[in-house]
Amino acid sequence: MSESVKNVGQPMEHDSALAHVTGQALYVDDLAEPADMLHLAFGRSTQAHAKILSMDLSKVRDFPGVTAVFCAKDITGKNDVSPMAGDDPLFAEDTVIYHGQALFVVAASSQRIARKAARLASITYQELPAILDIAAARHANSRLEDTQIMSAGNAREAILSASHIVSGCLNTGAQDHFYLEGQIAVAIPGEAQRIKVISSTQHPSEVQAGIAHVLARASNKITVEVRRMGGGFGGKETQALLIAAAAALVADKTGRAAKLRLDRDDDMAMTGKRHGFEMSYRAAVDEQGKILGIEMDLASDCGCSTDLSPAINDRAMFHADNAYFLPNITIRSERFRTNKVSATAFRGFGGPQGMMLIERVMDHIASEMKLDPLTVRQRNFYSKDNNITPYGQQVHDFEIPELVEELVKTSDYKTRRQQISKWNQGQQLKKRGISLTPVKFGISFTTTFLNQAGALLHVYRDGSVALNHGGTEMGQGLFIKVAQIVADVFGLPVTAIENSPTTTDKVPNTSATAASSGSDLNGMAAYIAANTIRDRLEELIISKHNCTKDQIVFADGHICFPGGKMTFAELAELAYLSRISLSSTGFYATPDIFYDRKTHKGKPFLYYACGAAVSEVEIDIATGESRVLRVDILHSTGKPLNPAIDLGQIEGGFIQGMGWLTSEEICFDDKGKLTTHAPSTYKIPTAADRPDYFNTALFNSKYEEPKTIGSSKAVGEPPFMLAISVHSALRAAIADARQHKDFTPLNAPATPQNILSELLAK
Amino acid sequence: MVEDNSIRFLLNGQIVCVTPDDPHMSLLQYIREQAALCGTKEGCAEGDCGACTLVVGKIIDGEIKYRALNACILLLAQIHGCEVITVEGLQGEDGALHPVQQALVEFHGSQCGFCTPGFVMSLYAHYRNQLPNDRQSLKIALAGNLCRCTGYGPIIAAGQAMYGYPKPVEPDSLKILQTITGTPQQDERLFAPTTETDLQELLQKYPDAVLWAGGTDAGLWLSKHLQDISSIILLGNIPELDFIRDDESGLHIGATIRYADVIELCADKWPAMGEVMRRIGSTQIRNSGTIGGNIANGSPIGDMAPMLITMDARLNLASAEGIREILLENYFLEYGKQDLRPGEYIHSIFIPKPARDIIFHAWKISKRFDQDISAVLGAFSYERKKGRINNLRIAYGGMAAIPRRAFLAEQALEGTCADDTSIAQACQALIRDFTPLDDMRASAKYREQVAKALLNKAFQDNPVSLATDKYQYE
């Protein structure tokens, strides 16, 4: 018997690649529209914090082409689209809490009419004091929840007795997801109060439940479907509900299909962003640059509501250690409520901010102790003996020390660092910098119950397979990965597996496709479903051919057993005729994880995903402009399910992280209005920002992660944080230009303006 | 073909004849909503993301010239007589993928796929014109297409590989395009004059009409600001405005000449200007946007004006009364106000031939290298005779409500040897010359700092800048 061709591990193209390049891939806005469909637009608040004294919508209603206008009082159920806290109204009632907040929705015969009409409302406000930054929130004691403290050992004592202390601060900015497909939903009313919603969402189950609440209806009346999103990045986890709920409300009230597609400005003003953080630290260090004790203060701007901020800020604490053993540590995390759009999930989910702080500490120690920052990092890595995180989880099978050693060689880090130092000496107007930073990212939802997934698998009589699971496809390649897994169970080519849209009436009660967990969770659920069917098929063969289970081989589209061979299609037909079920669900819950949020202790993560990057940059010291010249990445995805997809996630994540730390700046004016509300003012990286020298490799790990599907590791979020190397390299270039005096913070994003201000800082 | 006033064009090989209810309908609206070709996407409706990129062919000098354009801010009426190719139109009759599609599949160039049709079409335009596919050329070709998933690597790799596949036979559309005549003139909401005389008459009759050249700025008034414009006069069908003349006196640029049409000529004469022009907008924007339009709107942050001001460029403003020539610097009066009289329009721009040994520098400073509006644009032109600075012109964009000369700084340096003291004095003078803008692009303080830094650079022997395509690492 020849070795079968496995699908898992192959660099297969995205299952929709052909549809993407030919324009055949359908997104929500591309679906054929029912003839009488209504087009919707939100009316938005023009104040950040105000009492609504009156709202006159007559001009909106009277605008030719407008069918209906709905606001808070038209909601039968609960006026709330929050994921848990109950503080995100669909429409503002008597008070607005951020600039751009939805006040009403207009339904009209065309999108243009709806959008024009939405601007005609006359609303009178009584302005209230608006809290627009962390300082103001602290002053007003405007907090989402109590300050959270995570600690281990005794940081204060270590600091008091230390001979070397470094301290400083760092701010990191917000970031817009800028998925290319803006938020959108279509709601189609059916019989008996049923509503079907096609939503661009990472979390169909939450959209379903949310709509059920808004309409005061049971969840079984609502079906939410998503085939694909044009990008998500966390921005369509909780945020999609606002749009879908408004569409469902209109469909329910009017009995007509309703589509709400936010235009880019509305999308950017009305939906949440990455949390801006203001952080500081105080660390005790020994002669070797090892951290003996550290106090970290993390304050975040959560915006106007709770959303997922508690978990996001928790994850900032979980990653404030990054790859380093911090025996004596106290992390204080303050979560502030402000009058800005509520901050939300974004790739990394707080992790990047926490990691930025500790990487700054590493650079600071190196500067203070006159050491190579890489040496400082290496000396502080977790090791066999020093392997307990601040939250009490043991770090085992730690890949980073070896991974970094290999990257140092392949990137030629040491020679280049010397060359750069020499090159800088000969330059008056330009300086270069290089830095290597690691990433250790915890995999699992830290809210333990979310770590579950379901799949539904059908085999038809012709041997074709229909795969469905709770995970959503947003470009990350989840569907192809899970299809590869299922194909291998049946010994089929991956083309035999048909991916079907994620739908709440196929797999219920799903978690968001988030936390990098999509293929870990759904891959395992689908694997279980496929094996259930395979077991039944094997039983059938055993009963008819008197063989044992291990004598049956599923490979290359065939099933071989002693004395026989048949195609998978023949076996499916045989099973059907033998009245064997060819359909199965699969369910998976991540084992062996727990977390006590009261004490911030436990084992929240199944494992860690690791990688490292070396970046080299150059700055113009007269203008503060910068360019990334070269990037070398070594990243571990365990035994990759699909190395091509993984490389795409790694490079894409890196560039997105680079954008966060360099050119992407979110600005509000002094009235709380977002001023960077479109790509004309908000600058994500373009093709020209990607350096020509960009080497990405997958780390060949000697450790095998036993608990994951195929010993693979999650890849969605971790590579985002590899871009911290860019920021650290910019800091190195600035330090060189400043002749290494007075370590400066270099807040993110490092725009030309911020870089120049560092260069000129006294 | 019947001579009527419908908008006629070739769409993926089929002649289409449309009389839209709304004559201001965008090409994107038509393609998605009426032609039901949903491969072309809307990502931003302002020409910044490139998801709506498609390729438009137009007959120029007897052959079809293909360009990538943003459909979201292009009027349907602007493509009368053109060939439009969308992502759905690339596959061969047997369904075979076009090389750019094949390469994108093989190199994993799509993830979420939403931006992909736009990238396909930008690469297709590049392929169709058989332009060089080295990394640098590709980055320039793709700077107007945003991708949030891939980090661009696989897309660039696909571009580098695309010429390696068998070349498909492209249908020759010239003959069929030549059968389309007439103008896309609609009712009084949209005029498409074909001569300057007609234009002048229209302007007298409809003094408030909006003149529409490339539409890369005005397009947003419709697509984003949802304005109702009573009348639009398209300028793209008037051959008298569509000319470049490079003669003894200097360079004459007709009002409807697009950036893409003159970028090489300008770069050849004044490399620094070429570098800046190459960073204005994106390939799609430069294929549509005109220099005349950039000036006409009087933006304080338009990149051409400061450069042209330092070259003593002049504007020829035409009307039924004839031509009025003014210095470009006198055109900008105050924010939103230009020296343009009722019935007048920009006919052409004239850049006098500069002295042979002129030194010209211009730098564009922005948050992002490509396709970003400048925080500051500094332009400097002077001669150096026996070490002394003569005929100095300094102009900035982003430093005031209009693009303007730095007169006091010029005075501080004119006739000096540009020694440290004079430059320091000029920098001091800059503070008096300008009250810089303060907004999300940059603070007033940064603008002032950078304006000084650029002034310093301008008098160095070999000023360096990171902001150049010519940058080579190692």
HADDOCK unambig.tbl for C-alpha pairs under 7 A between the chains (distance, minus, plus):
assign (segid A and resid 13 and name CA) (segid B and resid 105 and name CA) 6.88 0.50 0.50
assign (segid A and resid 13 and name CA) (segid B and resid 108 and name CA) 6.13 0.50 0.50
assign (segid A and resid 17 and name CA) (segid B and resid 105 and name CA) 5.67 0.50 0.50
assign (segid A and resid 17 and name CA) (segid B and resid 110 and name CA) 6.33 0.50 0.50
assign (segid A and resid 18 and name CA) (segid B and resid 105 and name CA) 6.56 0.50 0.50
assign (segid A and resid 20 and name CA) (segid B and resid 110 and name CA) 6.86 0.50 0.50
assign (segid A and resid 20 and name CA) (segid B and resid 113 and name CA) 5.00 0.50 0.50
assign (segid A and resid 20 and name CA) (segid B and resid 116 and name CA) 6.17 0.50 0.50
assign (segid A and resid 20 and name CA) (segid B and resid 117 and name CA) 6.94 0.50 0.50
assign (segid A and resid 21 and name CA) (segid B and resid 101 and name CA) 5.46 0.50 0.50
assign (segid A and resid 21 and name CA) (segid B and resid 116 and name CA) 6.05 0.50 0.50
assign (segid A and resid 21 and name CA) (segid B and resid 117 and name CA) 5.87 0.50 0.50
assign (segid A and resid 21 and name CA) (segid B and resid 120 and name CA) 6.62 0.50 0.50
assign (segid A and resid 22 and name CA) (segid B and resid 87 and name CA) 5.91 0.50 0.50
assign (segid A and resid 22 and name CA) (segid B and resid 88 and name CA) 5.95 0.50 0.50
assign (segid A and resid 23 and name CA) (segid B and resid 39 and name CA) 3.86 0.50 0.50
assign (segid A and resid 23 and name CA) (segid B and resid 87 and name CA) 5.84 0.50 0.50
assign (segid A and resid 23 and name CA) (segid B and resid 88 and name CA) 6.12 0.50 0.50
assign (segid A and resid 23 and name CA) (segid B and resid 117 and name CA) 5.82 0.50 0.50
assign (segid A and resid 24 and name CA) (segid B and resid 39 and name CA) 6.21 0.50 0.50
assign (segid A and resid 30 and name CA) (segid B and resid 38 and name CA) 5.53 0.50 0.50
assign (segid A and resid 116 and name CA) (segid B and resid 226 and name CA) 6.64 0.50 0.50
assign (segid A and resid 179 and name CA) (segid B and resid 148 and name CA) 6.33 0.50 0.50
assign (segid A and resid 180 and name CA) (segid B and resid 43 and name CA) 5.50 0.50 0.50
assign (segid A and resid 180 and name CA) (segid B and resid 114 and name CA) 6.31 0.50 0.50
assign (segid A and resid 180 and name CA) (segid B and resid 115 and name CA) 6.50 0.50 0.50
assign (segid A and resid 180 and name CA) (segid B and resid 148 and name CA) 6.91 0.50 0.50
assign (segid A and resid 181 and name CA) (segid B and resid 43 and name CA) 5.97 0.50 0.50
assign (segid A and resid 181 and name CA) (segid B and resid 114 and name CA) 6.40 0.50 0.50
assign (segid A and resid 182 and name CA) (segid B and resid 43 and name CA) 6.96 0.50 0.50
assign (segid A and resid 229 and name CA) (segid B and resid 112 and name CA) 6.63 0.50 0.50
assign (segid A and resid 230 and name CA) (segid B and resid 112 and name CA) 5.01 0.50 0.50
assign (segid A and resid 230 and name CA) (segid B and resid 113 and name CA) 6.42 0.50 0.50
assign (segid A and resid 230 and name CA) (segid B and resid 114 and name CA) 4.93 0.50 0.50
assign (segid A and resid 231 and name CA) (segid B and resid 112 and name CA) 5.46 0.50 0.50
assign (segid A and resid 264 and name CA) (segid B and resid 44 and name CA) 5.36 0.50 0.50
assign (segid A and resid 474 and name CA) (segid B and resid 112 and name CA) 5.44 0.50 0.50
assign (segid A and resid 475 and name CA) (segid B and resid 111 and name CA) 4.20 0.50 0.50
assign (segid A and resid 475 and name CA) (segid B and resid 112 and name CA) 3.34 0.50 0.50
assign (segid A and resid 475 and name CA) (segid B and resid 113 and name CA) 6.83 0.50 0.50
assign (segid A and resid 476 and name CA) (segid B and resid 111 and name CA) 6.21 0.50 0.50
assign (segid A and resid 476 and name CA) (segid B and resid 112 and name CA) 6.96 0.50 0.50
assign (segid A and resid 620 and name CA) (segid B and resid 465 and name CA) 6.97 0.50 0.50
assign (segid A and resid 620 and name CA) (segid B and resid 466 and name CA) 6.44 0.50 0.50
assign (segid A and resid 622 and name CA) (segid B and resid 453 and name CA) 5.53 0.50 0.50
assign (segid A and resid 623 and name CA) (segid B and resid 450 and name CA) 5.58 0.50 0.50
assign (segid A and resid 623 and name CA) (segid B and resid 453 and name CA) 6.53 0.50 0.50
assign (segid A and resid 629 and name CA) (segid B and resid 473 and name CA) 6.63 0.50 0.50
assign (segid A and resid 648 and name CA) (segid B and resid 150 and name CA) 5.75 0.50 0.50
assign (segid A and resid 651 and name CA) (segid B and resid 150 and name CA) 6.50 0.50 0.50
assign (segid A and resid 651 and name CA) (segid B and resid 151 and name CA) 5.57 0.50 0.50
assign (segid A and resid 652 and name CA) (segid B and resid 149 and name CA) 5.06 0.50 0.50
assign (segid A and resid 652 and name CA) (segid B and resid 150 and name CA) 4.18 0.50 0.50
assign (segid A and resid 652 and name CA) (segid B and resid 151 and name CA) 4.06 0.50 0.50
assign (segid A and resid 655 and name CA) (segid B and resid 151 and name CA) 5.16 0.50 0.50
assign (segid A and resid 656 and name CA) (segid B and resid 148 and name CA) 6.92 0.50 0.50
assign (segid A and resid 663 and name CA) (segid B and resid 367 and name CA) 5.58 0.50 0.50
assign (segid A and resid 663 and name CA) (segid B and resid 368 and name CA) 5.95 0.50 0.50
assign (segid A and resid 667 and name CA) (segid B and resid 440 and name CA) 6.06 0.50 0.50
assign (segid A and resid 675 and name CA) (segid B and resid 440 and name CA) 6.50 0.50 0.50
assign (segid A and resid 676 and name CA) (segid B and resid 440 and name CA) 6.81 0.50 0.50
assign (segid A and resid 679 and name CA) (segid B and resid 48 and name CA) 5.91 0.50 0.50
assign (segid A and resid 679 and name CA) (segid B and resid 49 and name CA) 6.96 0.50 0.50
assign (segid A and resid 680 and name CA) (segid B and resid 48 and name CA) 6.27 0.50 0.50
assign (segid A and resid 680 and name CA) (segid B and resid 372 and name CA) 6.94 0.50 0.50
assign (segid A and resid 683 and name CA) (segid B and resid 368 and name CA) 6.49 0.50 0.50
assign (segid A and resid 686 and name CA) (segid B and resid 143 and name CA) 5.66 0.50 0.50
assign (segid A and resid 686 and name CA) (segid B and resid 146 and name CA) 5.99 0.50 0.50
assign (segid A and resid 686 and name CA) (segid B and resid 370 and name CA) 7.00 0.50 0.50
assign (segid A and resid 687 and name CA) (segid B and resid 139 and name CA) 5.45 0.50 0.50
assign (segid A and resid 687 and name CA) (segid B and resid 142 and name CA) 6.39 0.50 0.50
assign (segid A and resid 687 and name CA) (segid B and resid 143 and name CA) 5.63 0.50 0.50
assign (segid A and resid 687 and name CA) (segid B and resid 152 and name CA) 5.54 0.50 0.50
assign (segid A and resid 688 and name CA) (segid B and resid 139 and name CA) 5.29 0.50 0.50
assign (segid A and resid 688 and name CA) (segid B and resid 143 and name CA) 6.43 0.50 0.50
assign (segid A and resid 688 and name CA) (segid B and resid 370 and name CA) 6.83 0.50 0.50
assign (segid A and resid 751 and name CA) (segid B and resid 367 and name CA) 5.97 0.50 0.50
assign (segid A and resid 752 and name CA) (segid B and resid 367 and name CA) 6.25 0.50 0.50
assign (segid A and resid 753 and name CA) (segid B and resid 442 and name CA) 6.84 0.50 0.50
assign (segid A and resid 753 and name CA) (segid B and resid 446 and name CA) 5.97 0.50 0.50
